[in-house]
């Protein structure tokens, strides 16, 4: 069954302004002071950065380990994988 595409409804400038004002009101209802907003955003950025670095490190380590386990099955990748694993063991 095919899904019919619908055209996006054009929004007038007044409606866009009303939506923007509503979003701002909701934002300021949840965040009362600017110092709280800055503190929350700072810690969010720190933890986002740490999570990205940690996740990337684990992902690369798993990829290298997996390639090392299956390198003998694929002779074309065995030489580069052996070079990488030897350099990591030093």
N, C-alpha and C positions, 0 to 999 in steps of 0.2 A: 504494500500500500504506500503510495507516494504522499509525501507531506506537501501541502500547498504552501507556497511562500506568500506571506502577507506583506503589504507595503507598510513601511513605518509611518506612523501618523506624524505629520508635521506639528511641531510644538511652537506656539507663539512665544514672542519675547516675554510677555507678561507671565505666561505659565512657567517659562524657564526661570524667571526671577523668583516666582513663588516657590518653586521646587528648591532653588538654591537657598532661599531664606529658611525653608523648613529644615533642610539638612544642617545649616548653620545653627539653628535653634536646638536641634537634637544634639549636635556636637557639644554645644556649650552647656546643655543640661547635664551631660555626663561628665564634663570636665569643667570644674568651676574656676580653677585658677591657672594662670599661664605657667607657673612654676611646676604644678602637677603635670601639665601637658609636656613640658620640657623633660621632666624627670622620667615620665613613662616612655617617651620617645627615645631618650638616651638609653635606657635599659633595654628597650625593644631592639635598638640598633646593635647594642653590644651582644645580646644573645643571638640575634640574627646572624651577625658576623661569626661568632663562635660556632654556631650550628652549621653554617656553610662550610667553614674550614674543617670542622670535625667530620661532617658528612662526606666532603670531598676526599679527605684523607682515607676514610674507611672504604669508600667506593674504589679509589685507585688501588688500595692494598688488596681488596678482593679481586679486582680485575687482574692484577699481576699474579696473585696466588693461583687463580683459575687458569690463566695462561700457562703458568709453570706446571700445573698438574696435567694439562692436556698437550703440552708442547711436543711430546714424543709421538703423538698421533698425527700431527701436522708438521712435516719436516720443513716446510717453507717458513714457518714462524719460530722454529726451535732455536735458530741462531740468534735472532734479536731478543727473544725471551731469555736465553741463557746470558746474554750480555747484560740485560737489565738486572736479572737476579744476582749475577756476580758482582755488579757494581753496588747493589744494595747490601750485599753481605760484607763488603769491605768496610 
